[in-house]
Amino acid sequence: MAQTTSGLIILQLFLQRSGIGEYIPNADVGSLAASALTSVKWFRNANHPTNHYRSKGAMIWRPGNATGVADDIRAAGDLTASTGILAPDAAWADTTLGTEDFYLLYHELRYSWIIDAMNLALRDVYFVNEEPLSLAADAGFQSTATSSYTEADADGGPATTFTKITTADSFNVFPSFIASGRILNAAANGYIRQRFTVTRGEEVYVGWLVRADVGTASLTLYDITNSVELGTAITTTEENWQYLWRRESVTSGASGTETLEVRLQGVGASDDLYNNALWVYRTQNLTLPLSTTWDTSFKVPALSYLTFRQNTASNVEAAFSMDKREIPREDYDFLISRPGANPYAIQFHTNKWFHYPILIEGRRAHADVDGPFTRLLTETTSCDRDLFEAAMRRRFFLDERVQVPNKERRLVDAERDFKEYSRQFVDETPQDKQVRIYYPRIR
């Protein structure tokens, strides 16, 4: 997985920067009883009165307790300053000090408001994400689900297993993608597939970004209507990432192809393949549906097309030699009708781009891939720690339920920090925008 930060770490940073509470590490707690939290380091101070924490409206938050929500939070009661004992307003059921940390929230703040602010902040911070523009579902293999692809044995074919890979720093995930798909054969010619409705006799373009860790990867097209394989499969045994592509006309006539099956196949009985993109185009069509991931034009600031500088075999390109160029914005428009059954699409004004793999140079909110945060705050975000804390602090002080001294100043500080950290994470896409756009010759 990507580098991540837990909600608890964000909480600790938030309390440090906002000044509305304290983080008390487990190591600083001496003992716990039903009506006593002992911490010499934090609570022993002979200058403090008995009502020191009660006057602050302090709430004792213990998210990692063993009992659960019943022991999550207590109002602070009397302080025994000479020995560092803080009493809760009601006894804890769980009196075993485990590994949990403690948190003080002043001004009678509710921890649910902090969690709400975190989840709202996930929608305020974006990351750049590339995904194939394709008729295929989960074309970039970035969803955690595997249901968009059907395994061969589900059709009574060779046995194969399909999983998703998110291992950090893994060569099995192509750069800029969140995850990859793994095809592991248990029999020769196992595959995963998707099916597409086509017009008889029309041309289709299919491209596959694949790494054959073991065995041979085969890009196979199958005519479901007539139960026959179309054309000649494109194969590679390269362990480095390759781009396999085909431009094929399906059969025509009264009994021509109406349903096309694209198979991502391993030839050998124990082949092990990693996949990161599947492009499928009907080359004469000008309208391509978009998934709900890309539900606004803001989330799709650009489209790029790919060419390759290194060819390794017929219809096989070295993937790392790809060159990304932006498609002119005047060549397409967005069709967005939110109540529609298929609410999002791109309308092209030329079909010249459908002879090349196209990437969505997208923006996605971290809410798409992170969280949501719950009471334990063990969930994580891949957003930069400082940026996310500023975003959630801003959301927290925008909340009308939150009433603390100098709230307006605290909000101004949070807005300033959010803008400052945001400057470090400008949405940049890798395609070459400095080079004059040109129209490539179609091969």
N, C-alpha and C positions, 0 to 999 in steps of 0.2 A: 504494500500500500504506500501511498504518498506520506510525506512527513505530516504528522497530525498533532494537535494539541487537545487535551481533554477539557471538558467543561469545568472541572475542578481547578485546573491550572488557570483557566481564564478567570474564574471566580476569585482566586487568590490575587491575581494581578489587578482585577477590578476593585477589590477592597483596598489594596495598597494605593491605588491612584485616585479613588473617589473620596476616601476619608469617611465613609459611612459605616465602617465596621472593622473587624480584626480577624485575621487568620491565626488560629491556634493549632500548630502541628501536634500530631499524636505524641511525638517525642517530648513535648513540653507539658504533657498532662501527667501528673503524679499518680492520681487515683481517681476512681469514679465510684460513687455510691448512689443510692436511690435519690438522695436529696443533697448531693455534694459533688461539685466538680473542682478538683484540686489542681492548681497550677501555681507553684511558687514563682515561677518566672513571670507570669502574666498578672497574677492577682494579689501577691503579697506587697503591700505598700501601706505603711502605717499612716500616711497622710490622707488616705482615702476614707471617706465615711462609709457607713454601712449601706447607704442607699446610692453609692457611686454609680453603679451600673443600672440600677433601677431608674435613676433620674435621667439617664441617657435613653430610656426606652429600649434597652438592649434585649435582643432576642438571641437565645442560644440555639444554634442550628447544628444538627448532628446527622448529616445526610447518609453516612455510612453505617448507622447503627443496625444491629442485628434484628431488632423487632420490626422495623419498618416505619410506615408513616405515623403510627401512634407515638413514636419517640423522636420524630424528626425535629421538633422545635419546642422550646419552652421560653417563657419570659424570665428574665433574670430577676432573682430575688435578692436576699441579703448577702452582703459581702463580709466575710471574716478576714479583714485585711491583714491581721497579724500572722495568719497561717496560709493565706492564699486560697481560701475556699469560697467558691461562688455557689449559692443555692439556686436551684430552679424553682419556679413558682408551683410546680407540681412534680411529683416523683417520677423518675424514669422507671419503666418496666424492665428495661435491659440495663443491668448494672455491671455487665462485663465490659471492661475496656479492651476492645479489639484493636484493629489497626486504623480505625476511623479518626479523621481530623475533626476539629470543632471550629465553628465560625460564629462571631458575634455580629449581629446586624443592629445598628442603632436606629432610633426614631420609630420603633415599632414597625419596621419594614418587614414585608412578607417575602419569603424566599421564592414564592411562585412568581412574583413580579420580576425577579432577576432572571428566572427561567424564561418567562415571556419575552424579556428584552433580548436574550440570547437567540431565541427562535426568530424574532423579528429581524435581528441583525443578520441572520443567515440569508435573508432576502435582499439585504442592502449591499452586500459585497459580492462581486462578480469575479470570475476567472475566465481566461481565454481557453476555449475548447474547440478542437477541430473534429469534424465528423463527416463521413462521406455523404454527399447528396445523392440519394439512391432510391430506387423503388423498393429495395430490400428493407425489411424491418430490422432494427438494431444493427444497422449496416456497419457501425464502428465497433461492435462487440463490447460496448461500454456499459450496457445495462447489467445489473447484478443477476437478472433472470436469464435463463437459457431457453425459455419457451418460444422464442421467435424462430428457432431452428429445430427441425425434426430429425432425430437420429434414424439411421438406416433401418435398424431392427424394428422400429415402430411400424415400418411398412413391410415387415417380414423379410427384410434384407440382411446383409452382413452385420454382425454385432459391432457396435462402436459406442463410445462414451463421450459426451460433450460437457465440458465444464468451463468456468471462467477463471482467469488468472489475474491477480492484482499484486503479485510479489514485488516488493520495493527493489529498485535497481535491477530488475530482471531483464535480460536480453529477450525474453519471450513476450514482452510488451513493446510495441513499436513506439518510438518517441512521439509525444504529444497526445497519445491516447490514454484513457483511464484504465482500461483493462484489455485483455485479449481473450479469445476463445481457444480452447484446446480440444483437438480431436484425437482420441486414443483408440486405435482399432483393437478389436479382439478377434477379427477375421479379415481376410483379404477383401479389399474394395469397399470397406466401410466408409460412410459419408454422413454429413449433415446436409439438409436441403431446405430450400424455400421454393414455392411455386408461384407463377405469375401468369395472369391472363393476357394473352397476346392476340394480335390480329393475324390471320393466315397470311403467310408470305412476307411478313414485315421483317426488318432488320433489328437485331438487338445487339447491344454492347454489354459485355460482362467483364469485370475486372476483379482480381482477388489479390490481396496483400497477405502473403503467407511465408512461413518459415518451416521447412521440413527438417525438424530435429532428428527424426528417424524415418527413413524410407522415402517415398515418392508422393508428392502432392499432385493431384490431378483435377483440373477445372473441367468438369463434364457437364454438358447440356443434354437434357433428356426430354423427348417429346411424349408427354403423358397421354395426349390424345390418341397417338398411334403406337404407343409402347415401343419406342425405338430411340436409340441414341442419335443425337444430331452432330454431324461433322466429326472432327477429330479433336480429342481432348488435348489440352495444353498441360504439360507436366514439368516438374522440376524436382531435382534431388538436392538442391542447394540448402545448406544449413543456415546460411545468411538470408536475410529477408529479401524476397523477390516479389515482383508484380507480374502476375499472369493475366493476360487479357485475350478476349475473343470478340470478333465482330462477325456475326452469323445471321443468315436469313433463315427463319423457320419455314417449314414446308407450307406450300400454298395449295390452292384448289379446294374443292368441296370437302375433302377430308384432311385439310391442312391442320397445322398445329394451332390449337386454341389454348392449351395449358402447357407452359414451359416449366420444367423443373431444373433449377441450378443446383448442381451437386459439388460440394467441396469435399473431395475424396482422398483417402489414403489408399494406395495401391496394395501395399503389403499387409500381412496379417497382424503385425505389431507396430504399424506406422504411428508416429506421434507428430502431429502438426499443430502449429500455432497460427492463429488467424487474427488480423486486425482491421480488415476492411473488405466489404463486398459492394461493388458498384454494379447496378443493373439499370440499363436504359433501353427504352424503345426509341430508337434514334430519330424517328420522324415525329414524335410527340413533343409538344412545347410546354406542357403543364406537368409539374412534378409535385405530388403531395408532400407536405412537411409533417413531421411528428409534432406532438404537443410540446416537446422540448423547445421547439423554435416557434413560439406562439406570437412573437412580435418581430417587426423589422429591426427594432433596437437590438434584439438578441442575435441578429444575423447582419452584422455591419458590412460583411464582404463575402464574396465567393471567390475561390481560386481554382484554377485548373492545373493539372500536373503534367509535366513532360519529364523524360528521363535521359540522363546523359550517358548511361552505360547499358548496353544490351548484352545479355548473357546467353540467350538462345532465341529461337524464333518465337515471337510473342511473349518473351520473358525479359523483364527489365530488372536491373539491380535497384532495389527499393531506396537505398540510401543515396542514390544519385538523383533523386527526384528534385525537380525545380518547380517552385510554386510561383504562379503569376496571377494577379488579380483579374477577374472577369469584369469588363466595363459595366458600370452600374446601369447604363442605359440599355443594356441587353436583357434586362429582366425586371419584373415587378412582383410585388407580393399580393396574393389574394387571401384576404383574411376576413372570415365571416364566422365569428365565434359561435353563433347558434347552430351552425351547419353540422351535418353528420361528418363531413371531412372539412374542418374549418380552416386549415392552413395549407397553402400551396405557393409555389413559385411559377409565374408565367414568363417563359422565355420568349424573346422576339426573334430568335434564330436558333437553329438546331446544330450549329457548327460545334458547340461545346460538348455534344454528346458522343464525340469520338475520343474524349479524354476523360480521365477520372476527375471529378469535381469535389472540392472540399468546402464545407460550410466553415467559414472562419467565425466561430460563434462566441457569444458571451453567455455564460450561465451563472445563475445565482448559486451560492454555496448550499442553499436549501435543496437544490436538486440532488446533491450527493452526500451531504453531511446532516447529522442530527436525525430527527428533532431531539433536543435535549429534554431529559426528564428529571425527576427529583433526585436521582443519584448523581447526575452530572458526570457519569462515566463515558458518555458519548463524546465523539471527537469532531473536530473540524480541520480541514486541510488549509484553511485560510491562515495567512500570517497572523501570529499571535497578537502583536501590537495593534495591527489594523482591526482585527476582530474585537479585541477588548474595547477599543475606542468606539467602534460601531455599536456594540451592545450598551456601553455606558451612555452614549447619545440617546439610544432608545429608552433606556431606563429613566433618564431625567426628562424625557418627553412625556412620560406616563403621568397622567393627571392624578393617579392614585398615589404617586410618590410625593410626599410632602416632607422636605428636609430644609434646614437652614441654607440660605444662599443657593437655592436651587437654580436660579437663572444663571449665576456665575458658573456653577458646576456644568450646566448645559453648554454654555459658551466654550468652556475649556474642552468639553467632549467634542463639540463641533470642530474646534480648531485641531484637535489631535486627529480626528477622523480625516479631515482634509489633508493634514500633513502626511499621515501614513499612506493615504490613497495615492499621493504623488509618486510614491515608490513603486506602485503597481499599476502602471499605465497599461491599458489594453493594447497590446501590440501583436500583430499577426506576422507570420514569417514570410509571407509572399513579398516579392521584390516590388515595392511601389515606386521606387526611384527610377527604375528602368522604364522606358516608354513602352506602353502596352502594344503588343503586336498580335496579329491573328495568325496562328500557326498553320502550316500546310497540313491538310488531312492526309494521313497515310493510307 
